[in-house]
Amino acid sequence: MKQFLPLEEGDFYLSEEGYKVFTEQYHLKRGYCCESNCKHCPYGYKTRLKRK
C-alpha cells in the first residue's frame, strides 16, 4: 500500500498551465519510480514514447 506523504516547500511548483510539477526532492522523498516519465525523475526512467 502506498504511503501518504504531506507536501512540503520545494516538493512541487505550478507550471504555466497550472499543473503541479513534482521536483526531484519529492521523488527522492517518495522513494520509488512510478514509471510515469516525470520531468524531474531522479531514477532515470525513460519511456519509448516521446512527449510532444
CNS distance restraints for C-alpha pairs under 8 A (distance, minus, plus):
assign (resid   5 and name CA) (resid  30 and name CA) 7.35 0.50 0.50
assign (resid   7 and name CA) (resid  11 and name CA) 6.17 0.50 0.50
assign (resid  10 and name CA) (resid  23 and name CA) 7.12 0.50 0.50
assign (resid  10 and name CA) (resid  25 and name CA) 7.01 0.50 0.50
assign (resid  10 and name CA) (resid  26 and name CA) 7.71 0.50 0.50
assign (resid  11 and name CA) (resid  22 and name CA) 5.82 0.50 0.50
assign (resid  11 and name CA) (resid  23 and name CA) 5.40 0.50 0.50
assign (resid  11 and name CA) (resid  24 and name CA) 7.69 0.50 0.50
assign (resid  11 and name CA) (resid  25 and name CA) 5.84 0.50 0.50
assign (resid  11 and name CA) (resid  26 and name CA) 4.67 0.50 0.50
assign (resid  12 and name CA) (resid  20 and name CA) 6.25 0.50 0.50
assign (resid  12 and name CA) (resid  21 and name CA) 5.23 0.50 0.50
assign (resid  12 and name CA) (resid  22 and name CA) 4.21 0.50 0.50
assign (resid  12 and name CA) (resid  23 and name CA) 5.21 0.50 0.50
assign (resid  12 and name CA) (resid  26 and name CA) 7.24 0.50 0.50
assign (resid  13 and name CA) (resid  20 and name CA) 5.79 0.50 0.50
assign (resid  13 and name CA) (resid  21 and name CA) 5.36 0.50 0.50
assign (resid  13 and name CA) (resid  22 and name CA) 6.72 0.50 0.50
assign (resid  13 and name CA) (resid  23 and name CA) 7.53 0.50 0.50
assign (resid  14 and name CA) (resid  18 and name CA) 5.37 0.50 0.50
assign (resid  14 and name CA) (resid  19 and name CA) 5.35 0.50 0.50
assign (resid  14 and name CA) (resid  20 and name CA) 4.72 0.50 0.50
assign (resid  14 and name CA) (resid  21 and name CA) 5.96 0.50 0.50
assign (resid  15 and name CA) (resid  19 and name CA) 5.19 0.50 0.50
assign (resid  15 and name CA) (resid  20 and name CA) 6.45 0.50 0.50
assign (resid  15 and name CA) (resid  21 and name CA) 6.58 0.50 0.50
assign (resid  21 and name CA) (resid  39 and name CA) 7.74 0.50 0.50
assign (resid  22 and name CA) (resid  26 and name CA) 6.13 0.50 0.50
assign (resid  22 and name CA) (resid  27 and name CA) 7.14 0.50 0.50
assign (resid  22 and name CA) (resid  38 and name CA) 7.84 0.50 0.50
assign (resid  22 and name CA) (resid  39 and name CA) 7.95 0.50 0.50
assign (resid  22 and name CA) (resid  40 and name CA) 7.02 0.50 0.50
assign (resid  23 and name CA) (resid  27 and name CA) 6.55 0.50 0.50
assign (resid  23 and name CA) (resid  40 and name CA) 5.52 0.50 0.50
assign (resid  23 and name CA) (resid  41 and name CA) 7.80 0.50 0.50
assign (resid  24 and name CA) (resid  28 and name CA) 6.13 0.50 0.50
assign (resid  24 and name CA) (resid  40 and name CA) 5.13 0.50 0.50
assign (resid  24 and name CA) (resid  41 and name CA) 6.02 0.50 0.50
assign (resid  24 and name CA) (resid  42 and name CA) 5.91 0.50 0.50
assign (resid  25 and name CA) (resid  29 and name CA) 6.25 0.50 0.50
assign (resid  26 and name CA) (resid  30 and name CA) 6.12 0.50 0.50
assign (resid  27 and name CA) (resid  31 and name CA) 6.33 0.50 0.50
assign (resid  27 and name CA) (resid  32 and name CA) 7.08 0.50 0.50
assign (resid  27 and name CA) (resid  33 and name CA) 7.49 0.50 0.50
assign (resid  27 and name CA) (resid  40 and name CA) 7.89 0.50 0.50
assign (resid  27 and name CA) (resid  41 and name CA) 6.63 0.50 0.50
assign (resid  27 and name CA) (resid  42 and name CA) 7.02 0.50 0.50
assign (resid  28 and name CA) (resid  32 and name CA) 7.29 0.50 0.50
assign (resid  28 and name CA) (resid  42 and name CA) 7.10 0.50 0.50
assign (resid  32 and name CA) (resid  43 and name CA) 7.82 0.50 0.50
assign (resid  33 and name CA) (resid  41 and name CA) 7.48 0.50 0.50
assign (resid  33 and name CA) (resid  43 and name CA) 6.33 0.50 0.50
assign (resid  33 and name CA) (resid  45 and name CA) 7.41 0.50 0.50
assign (resid  35 and name CA) (resid  45 and name CA) 6.29 0.50 0.50
assign (resid  35 and name CA) (resid  46 and name CA) 7.98 0.50 0.50
assign (resid  37 and name CA) (resid  41 and name CA) 7.20 0.50 0.50
assign (resid  37 and name CA) (resid  45 and name CA) 6.35 0.50 0.50
assign (resid  37 and name CA) (resid  46 and name CA) 6.18 0.50 0.50
assign (resid  37 and name CA) (resid  47 and name CA) 6.52 0.50 0.50
assign (resid  41 and name CA) (resid  45 and name CA) 6.85 0.50 0.50
